[in-house]
């Protein structure tokens, strides 16, 4: 099966990446050695953009597999190289991702240093940077030199939502491939074929996820993800007063309540396990006295754990706000009698009740308030306060 098979609704992007992989095979050895690619279809640096859930990371990894592929058709998915890349265990393909708020400059610097080494088993050394928008300007500048003067057989692939998310100096030195939002039908079909869920369940999940493939898969297969959506929408449709809004905000920002005890315990266990692994790497046992020489490293590990917890909360709250915005989008659709499908068809009764009790102009104000909350979430704003400010706008007037 082709490595591009799961990129649903991305025919144009897949065609461009296939052409580049074909061109990579035709590049003469002397051209590669000089650092200049002799085929206009291939580039040393790529910027894959697209809305959340469109499959940016998957497109990057599939392209990396096609570059390493040894089959007649690049990316056929049958050779050992393709399977290794798609299985995340190819020695020449490295993905830089983070569960922190930002990508560290030291991490990027380490990859830049290794990017000038020759590939060990494949045709190219490929470096994928997921969520490139999480690089601070000083971190991006570390990467700039490597993109300007890359290793002869090195390819950089950056992934982010929009071209504007990266510095102009990076944009001008990368080739952009833009992904589009796939249709709900395409996502539902993928869930049926890959996950074996029923057509009805797949359709509901695809619509509720607004064609975000990862979220749709979670909603269709993970009860915890479905509970997060249900709790979020149940809390919102019950808001009538300012007091209701404040209580709903408290509930939605309580990670243990929203993600369940199992999810909270898993997070705590992951943090404890990471600390223990860090200490073990330094030759220390948990609870042992930390020598002054490594105290700063242990402290840095604690800071990373806090940042990871912050990232988890921000991602969860952002998902909740997305669900809330989709609900009020449905309210607006109902008020305008637009002939389009509801995202939250399973909440049709509540949507119609809210639509009758308000106006379309007020609904637009509420959608703007939720959008503002999502923007504030990216800054250093207290999560409960921004949630309260958004939900107060949803009270009855």
C-alpha positions in Angstrom: 0.0 0.0 0.0 1.3 3.4 -0.9 2.8 5.6 1.9 0.5 8.4 0.6 -2.7 6.3 1.0 -3.9 7.9 4.2 -3.5 11.5 2.9 -7.2 11.7 2.0 -8.3 14.6 -0.2 -4.8 15.8 -0.9 -4.4 14.8 -4.5 -2.5 17.9 -5.6 0.0 17.8 -2.8 0.6 14.1 -3.2 1.2 14.6 -6.9 3.8 17.3 -6.2 5.6 15.2 -3.6 5.6 12.2 -5.9 7.2 14.4 -8.7 9.9 15.5 -6.2 10.6 11.9 -5.2 11.0 10.9 -8.8 13.3 13.9 -9.5 15.4 13.0 -6.5 16.2 9.7 -8.2 17.3 11.4 -11.3 19.7 13.8 -9.7 23.3 13.2 -10.8 25.9 12.3 -8.1 28.1 15.2 -9.0 25.2 17.7 -8.6 24.3 16.3 -5.2 27.9 16.4 -4.1 28.2 20.1 -5.0 25.1 20.9 -2.9 23.1 22.0 -6.0 20.1 20.0 -7.1 19.8 19.8 -10.8 16.1 19.1 -11.1 13.5 21.9 -10.5 11.0 19.5 -9.0 13.3 18.7 -6.0 14.5 20.9 -3.2 16.6 20.6 -0.1 14.0 22.4 2.1 10.2 22.0 2.2 7.5 23.8 4.1 4.3 21.7 4.4 1.3 23.8 5.5 -2.3 23.1 6.1 -5.1 23.3 8.7 -5.0 21.2 11.8 -5.8 17.6 11.0 -5.1 17.8 7.3 -2.1 15.4 7.7 1.0 17.6 7.7 3.1 15.3 9.7 1.9 12.3 7.8 2.7 14.0 4.5 6.2 14.8 5.7 6.9 11.2 6.8 5.3 9.8 3.6 7.6 12.1 1.5 10.6 11.0 3.5 9.7 7.4 2.8 9.3 8.1 -0.9 12.8 9.7 -0.9 14.3 6.5 0.6 12.1 4.0 -1.3 13.9 1.4 -3.4 10.8 0.2 -5.3 10.1 1.1 -9.0 7.5 3.6 -7.9 8.7 5.9 -5.1 6.6 5.5 -1.9 5.1 2.1 -2.9 5.2 1.2 0.7 6.5 -2.4 0.2 10.3 -2.1 0.6 12.2 -2.2 3.8 13.1 1.5 3.5 9.5 2.6 3.3 8.4 0.3 6.2 11.3 1.6 8.4 10.4 5.2 7.8 6.7 4.8 8.3 7.5 2.7 11.4 9.6 5.6 12.9 12.8 3.5 13.0 14.8 4.6 10.0 18.3 5.7 10.9 18.4 8.5 8.3 15.0 10.0 9.0 14.7 12.1 12.2 11.5 13.8 13.4 11.9 16.7 15.8 8.7 17.2 17.8 7.9 18.5 21.3 5.4 18.1 24.0 6.6 21.4 25.5 5.3 24.8 24.7 8.3 25.6 22.5 11.0 23.7 20.6 14.4 24.2 22.2 17.3 25.8 20.4 19.7 23.2 21.7 17.6 20.4 20.1 17.6 22.1 16.7 21.4 22.9 17.1 22.1 19.2 17.6 20.2 18.2 14.5 21.8 20.9 12.4 25.2 19.5 13.5 24.3 16.0 12.4 22.7 17.1 9.1 26.1 17.4 7.4 26.8 13.7 7.9 26.2 11.3 5.0 23.2 9.0 5.1 24.0 5.6 6.6 21.6 3.3 4.8 19.2 5.4 2.7 19.6 7.9 -0.2 19.0 11.0 2.0 19.2 12.3 5.5 15.8 13.7 6.2 14.9 16.0 9.1 11.2 16.6 9.9 10.3 19.5 12.2 6.7 19.2 13.3 5.0 22.3 14.7 7.7 24.6 13.3 5.6 27.5 14.6 6.8 26.5 18.1 10.3 27.6 17.3 11.2 31.0 18.8 13.0 33.4 16.4 16.4 32.7 17.9 15.7 29.0 17.4 14.7 29.5 13.8 17.9 31.4 13.2 19.9 28.3 14.3 18.2 26.4 11.5 18.5 29.1 8.9 22.2 28.5 8.1 21.5 24.7 7.6 18.7 25.5 5.1 20.8 28.1 3.3 23.8 25.8 2.9 22.5 22.2 3.5 24.5 19.0 3.5 24.7 17.5 0.0 22.2 14.7 0.8 20.1 16.4 3.4 16.4 17.3 3.2 14.6 19.5 5.7 10.8 19.3 6.0 9.1 21.9 8.2 5.4 21.5 9.1 3.1 24.2 10.3 -0.5 25.5 9.9 0.3 28.5 7.7 3.2 30.0 5.8 3.0 33.1 8.0 3.9 31.0 11.1 7.6 30.9 10.1 10.0 33.8 9.5 10.3 35.4 6.0 13.9 34.2 5.8 12.7 30.6 6.2 9.8 31.0 3.8 12.0 32.4 1.0 14.3 29.3 1.3 11.7 26.6 1.4 9.3 25.1 -1.2 5.7 25.3 0.1 3.3 22.4 -0.3 -0.2 23.3 1.0 -2.7 20.8 2.3 -6.4 21.3 2.3 -9.1 20.3 4.8 -10.4 16.9 3.6 -14.1 16.3 3.3 -16.0 14.6 6.2 -16.9 11.8 3.7 -13.3 11.2 3.0 -12.3 11.1 6.7 -15.3 8.8 7.5 -14.3 6.4 4.7 -10.8 6.3 6.1 -12.1 5.4 9.6 -14.2 2.6 8.2 -11.4 1.2 6.1 -8.5 1.6 8.6 -10.2 1.4 12.0 -13.1 -0.9 11.3 -15.8 1.3 12.9 -19.3 1.5 11.6 -20.3 3.9 8.9 -22.6 5.8 11.2 -20.0 6.1 14.0 -17.4 7.2 11.5 -19.6 9.9 10.0 -20.5 11.3 13.4 -16.8 11.4 14.4 -15.7 12.9 11.1 -18.3 15.7 11.4 -17.6 16.4 15.1 -13.9 16.6 14.4 -14.5 19.0 11.5 -12.4 16.6 9.3 -9.4 16.7 11.6 -8.2 13.2 10.9 -6.4 12.6 14.3 -9.4 13.9 16.3 -11.8 11.9 14.3 -9.9 8.8 14.9 -9.8 9.5 18.6 -13.5 10.2 18.8 -14.3 7.0 16.9 -11.9 4.7 18.8 -11.1 6.3 22.2 -13.9 6.6 24.8 -11.9 9.2 26.7 -11.8 11.5 23.7 -15.5 11.1 23.3 -16.1 11.9 26.9 -14.1 15.1 26.7 -16.4 16.3 23.8 -19.6 15.3 25.6 -18.6 16.9 28.9 -17.6 20.1 27.1 -20.8 20.5 25.1 -23.0 19.4 28.1 -21.4 22.1 30.2 -21.9 24.8 27.5 -25.5 24.1 26.6 -26.5 24.4 30.2 -25.2 28.0 30.6 -28.0 30.5 31.4 -26.5 32.8 34.0 -23.1 34.3 34.9 -22.8 31.8 37.7 -23.4 28.9 35.3 -20.6 30.3 33.1 -18.1 30.5 36.0 -19.0 27.0 37.2 -18.6 25.6 33.6 -15.2 27.3 33.3 -14.1 25.7 36.5 -15.2 22.3 35.3 -13.6 22.7 31.8 -10.3 23.7 33.2 -10.2 20.9 35.8 -8.0 18.4 33.9 -8.7 15.5 36.2 -12.5 16.0 35.7 -12.3 16.5 32.0 -9.6 13.9 31.1 -10.6 11.4 33.8 -8.6 10.0 36.6 -6.9 7.6 34.3 -5.6 10.3 32.1 -4.4 12.5 35.0 -2.7 9.5 36.6 -1.0 8.6 33.3 0.3 12.2 33.0 1.7 12.1 36.6 3.3 8.7 36.0 4.9 9.9 32.8 6.4 12.8 34.7 7.7 10.6 37.5 9.1 8.1 35.1 10.9 10.9 33.2 12.5 12.2 36.4 13.6 8.7 37.4 15.1 8.1 33.9 17.0 11.4 34.1 18.3 10.6 37.5 19.3 7.1 36.4 21.2 8.5 33.5 23.2 10.5 36.0 23.9 7.5 38.1 21.4 8.6 40.9 18.5 6.9 42.6 15.1 8.5 43.2 15.2 10.3 46.5 18.9 10.3 46.7 20.9 13.5 47.5 21.7 15.3 44.3 25.4 16.4 43.9 26.0 20.1 43.2 27.6 19.3 39.9 24.3 17.9 38.4 21.8 20.0 40.4 21.2 22.3 37.4 20.4 19.4 35.2 17.9 18.0 37.6 16.3 21.4 38.0 16.1 21.7 34.2 14.2 18.3 34.1 11.7 19.7 36.6 11.2 22.8 34.5 10.6 20.6 31.4 8.0 18.6 33.3 6.1 21.8 34.2 6.2 23.0 30.6 4.9 19.6 29.5 2.0 19.8 31.9 1.3 23.4 30.6 1.3 22.1 27.0 -1.1 19.3 27.9 -3.5 21.7 29.5 -3.3 24.2 26.7 -4.0 21.5 24.1 -7.0 20.1 26.1 -8.5 23.6 26.6 -7.9 24.5 22.9 -9.8 21.3 21.9 -12.7 22.3 24.3 -12.9 25.8 22.8 -12.9 24.2 19.3 -15.9 22.1 20.3 -17.7 25.1 21.7 -17.0 27.1 18.6 -18.4 24.3 16.4 -21.6 24.3 18.5 -22.2 28.0 17.9 -21.4 27.6 14.3 -24.2 25.1 14.2 -26.4 27.6 16.0 -25.6 30.2 13.4 -26.3 27.8 10.6 -29.7 27.0 12.1 -30.6 30.7 12.5 -29.7 31.5 8.9 -31.4 28.3 7.7 -28.3 27.4 5.7 -28.5 24.2 3.8 -25.4 22.6 5.2 -24.8 19.7 7.6 -24.5 20.3 11.3 -21.1 19.5 12.8 -22.8 18.4 16.1 -25.9 16.6 14.7 -26.2 14.6 17.9 -26.9 17.9 19.8 -29.5 19.1 17.3 -32.2 19.7 20.0 -29.9 21.9 22.1 -28.7 23.8 19.0 -32.3 24.5 17.9 -33.2 25.7 21.4 -30.3 28.1 21.6 -30.9 29.3 18.1 -34.5 30.2 18.9 -33.6 32.1 22.1 -31.1 34.5 20.5 -30.1 36.3 17.3 -27.6 35.7 14.6 -25.7 38.9 15.4 -25.3 37.8 19.1 -24.2 34.3 17.9 -21.4 36.0 15.9 -20.4 37.9 18.9 -20.2 34.7 20.9 -18.1 33.0 18.2 -15.7 36.0 18.2 -15.4 35.7 22.0 -14.4 32.0 21.7 -12.0 32.8 18.9 -10.4 35.5 21.1 -10.0 33.0 24.0 -8.1 30.6 21.6 -5.8 33.4 20.7 -5.2 34.3 24.3 -4.4 30.7 25.1 -1.2 31.0 23.0 0.0 33.7 25.4 0.8 33.6 29.1 -2.8 34.0 30.2 -4.4 32.2 33.2 -6.5 29.4 31.6 -9.4 29.6 34.0 -9.7 33.4 33.5 -9.8 33.3 29.8 -12.3 30.4 29.9 -14.5 32.4 32.2 -14.3 35.5 30.0 -15.4 33.4 27.0 -18.2 31.5 28.7 -19.7 34.6 30.3 -20.5 35.8 26.8 -22.6 32.6 26.3 -25.1 33.4 29.1 -28.7 34.2 28.3 -29.5 37.9 27.5 
